[in-house]
C-alpha cells in the first residue's frame, strides 16, 4: 500500500513529463475527503492522509516514484446540464439562475457553474430532476442529461438558503 500525505503538483507540470500515469478515479464528493483508501486503475492500493482543506483536483499528482505518477482523475457522474438562453436580458438571466439555485439548494444539492452551463448532480432520480427543472419555466433553456466530470477544479457549491431544520 502507498501512503501519501500531500499533493505534489499538477500532471501538466514539466517535471512529470515522460512518466507512466496511473489514475485514481474519484467522484466530486470524494475529492474533499482528507482520508481515503482506493485502488488506482492499475490496481495499486493507495491511502490518502491529507491536510485539512486539501482538494483533489482533476490532474493532481499524489505519487511520483521517478517512473510513474499517480494522478487524480474525476469520475464521470450523472448530472443535468442546463444552458440558459444566450439572448436573455441580464435581469432574466439572473432570475433564471437564482431560480435554479433556489430549487436545488432547498434539496441540498450542490451545483457547478462552468463555462456557459450549470451542472447539477442527480442525487434523486432523473425524473425528479427533470420535473424540478421543468417547473421553473426556464424559457429557451437547453436541458440535457449525461455523465459529467464534476468538481474538476473546486468543490461543488451548495446554494445557500435561509431556512432551518429541526
N, C-alpha and C positions, 0 to 999 in steps of 0.2 A: 504494500500500500504506500502511495505517495502522500505526504502531508505537505500542504502549502499554507503559508501564513500571510501571504500578500499577493498583490497584483504586480507583476514585473513590468508591464507596459502594454503596448498595443501591437498586434501582429504585423501591422503595416510599417513598423519602425525598421530601418535598415539593419540593425543589429540582429534581427531574427530571420533575415533573408537566407534562403537556401536550406532551411531546416525542414524536416518532415513535420507535418501537422497532425496532431490528434485533437479531435473535437470533443468538448464536454458540452453536451446538449442540455440546455436549461430553459425552462419557461420563464415568463416575466416575474412570476411570484417568487421563484427560487433565486432569482438574481439579487435579491436584497437580503438573503439569509447569510448570517455570519458563519454558521457551521452547517456543513453539508457533506454527505458522502455519496458518491456516484461512481459510475464507470464511464470511461471515455468510449468513443466509437470503436476504438481498437481493443477495448476490454481492460484497460488499465484502471485499477482501483485507486481513487483519489479522494482524500479527505481535505476539506477546507476548514480553516480556523482563522477567520479574518478579523480585522479591526472593526469596531462598531462604525456603522455608517458606510462601509465599503459597498460598492455596487458593481456587480459583474456585468459590464457592458459587453455587447457583441464585439468580439475581437480582442478581449482582454487575455493577456498571456499569464498563465498561472505557474507553468513549469518550463524551464529551459535547461536541458542537460547537455547542450552543445550540438546534439544531433537532431533532437526533436523538441518541439514546443507543444504544450497542452494549451489550447485556445478555447475560450468560451464561444459557443455558437447558440444563438437564440433559436429555440424550438418553435416551429410554426404552431399557432393556436387558433382555434375557431373564433372568428370575430365578424362583426358587421362593420362595414366601411361606408361612411356617409360623406358624400361630396356635395356641399351646398351649391346652389346655382350660382354660376360665375357672375351673372349680370345683376345680382341683387344690390340694392342700395345698402350702404354700410349699416344703417339702423336696422334693416330687416335681417341682414346677415348676423348681426349681433343678437337680435331677438331669437333667431332660429338656433344659434349656437348655445345660448343660455337655456332655451327650452330643452335641448338635448342633455346638457349638463345637469339640469334640474331633474329631469325624468330618470336618468340613470344614477345620479347622486342619491336620490331617495331610495334606490335599490342597493346602495353601497357598492356600485360597480364603477371601477376606475375607468378613465378613458385617456386616450392619447391623441394629441393634435400633431400631425406630421405632414409637412408639405401642405397640400390643399385638401386634406381629408381628416376626418375624425374617426378614429378606430376604437371600437368598443368590444372588449372580450365578451363572449357568450358564456354567461355563468348560470343561466337557467336553461332555456331551450330556444332554438331558432324561431319557433312560432311566437313565443312570448316577446322576444326582442323585436321581431317584425311587427307585431301588433303595437308595441310601445312606440316604435318609430312612426308607424302609420298614423297613430292617434295624434301625433304632433303637427300634422298637416304642414310638412316642410315643402312648400311649393317649389317644384323644379329640382329638388334634390335627387341625386343618384344614390341608390342604396344597393349594396352588394354584400354577399356573404362569401367568406373564404377563409383560407389559412394565412395568417399574417404573423410575421416576426415582431411581436410587441415588445416595447421597452428596450429597444436596442441601445439607446444612448442614456436613458434615465428612467427611473421608476415611473410607472403609470400614476396618474393623479386622480384621486377620488374627489369629485366635485364637493365642495363644502355645502352643507345645508344646515339650516337653523332650527332643527327640532331635536328634542331629547328622546332618549329611550329609557324605558323603565326596566 
